[in-house]
Amino acid sequence: MRYIIRAFVGLGAATWASAVSYDYDGEWGSYGSGPGQFNYSRGVAVNPSGIVYVADGGNNRIQYFTFNGSFLGAWGKLGSGQGEFTQPRDVALADDGTVYVADTGNSRVQHFTSNGSFLRSWGAYGSGPGEFKYPEGIAVGPGERVYVTDRHGNRVEYFTCNGSFLGSWGSEGSGQGQFSYPRGIAVSLSTARIYVSDTGNQRIQYFTTSGSFLGTWGSEGSGNGQFRDPYGVDVSADGYVFVAGFQNHRIQCFTLAGSFLTKWGSQGTGTGEFNGPFGVGVTAGGARVYVGDTRNHRAEYFKRNETFIGPGSLGKVKALFR
């Protein structure tokens, strides 16, 4: 079990350390096109009620489930019409329950109700404002702004909730604020920071909501805090940053400033193992972490455990978060 020291709390005259781990809790899915099956499970998002949305890339649809994987519904098929998709890569949820999808192969964003009724779409292939060269990641930030990573455009674009273009930042390169095939994107609402998986540069960068550079961490490798193709990223409300390492077959957890905390996963098909984890979605309080285990065609989820370690003979008290 992997622990991180999280806080110190005073209980009477004693001081107790709090340590956190994320442990395998369940999974669902297999290869196929039936309800609850996947053909490359990719981006994942979780709403406050615990409903889990998964971008089912090869089946060109969005599926949604209860917190433990019971199938609730799906929408989409291959095409370029309203509500159709070509290799959707990511999904994001707004405060009003509506769903935004990065419709990657169609170089556009689509917007739906919580059960998949079409609302609007925007974007076309290109490099102009509001155009995309394969949008990859999507997130909703403060003021219901919608942030999108433009993978081959090497930039981030952001919009109003109805798709009006507001601005963009980034260019191809390895300097501060530059990108090489950016993929995942997430928002820390508590700090109004935007986190981006800068995949080709093997790092995470973070910015203000208007794109001013704040910081970065990561390099190529398999050590703690290193990456081999970071893809999905998400931020919990209590300030943890989770990154899916696609080629490292693991999830890493960091502070908001990029200090390494813990990791889990290795390549395989067993419980808690991955084959190309793509998307990561965290419940509002960080109690569960959901992972789109792409090449295993499934979703896995992990629960947070917290152990309070007391001084001397007082021992340990374990709390399970749900």
Secondary structure, DSSP 4 states (H G I P E B T S, - for coil): ---EEEEEEEETTEEEEEEEEEEEEEEE--BSSSTT-BSSEEEEEE-TT--EEEEEGGGTEEEEE-TT--EEEEE--BSSSTT-BSS--EEEE-TTS-EEEEEGGGTEEEEE-TT--EEEEE--BSSSTT-BSSEEEEEE-GGG-EEEEETTTTEEEEE-TT--EEEEE--BSSSTT-BSSEEEEEEETTTTEEEEEEGGGTEEEEEETT--EEEEE--BSSSTT-BSSEEEEEE-TTS-EEEEETTTTEEEEE-TT--EEEEE--BSSSTT-BSSEEEEEE-TTSSEEEEEEGGGTEEEEEEEEEEEE-SGGG-EEEEE--
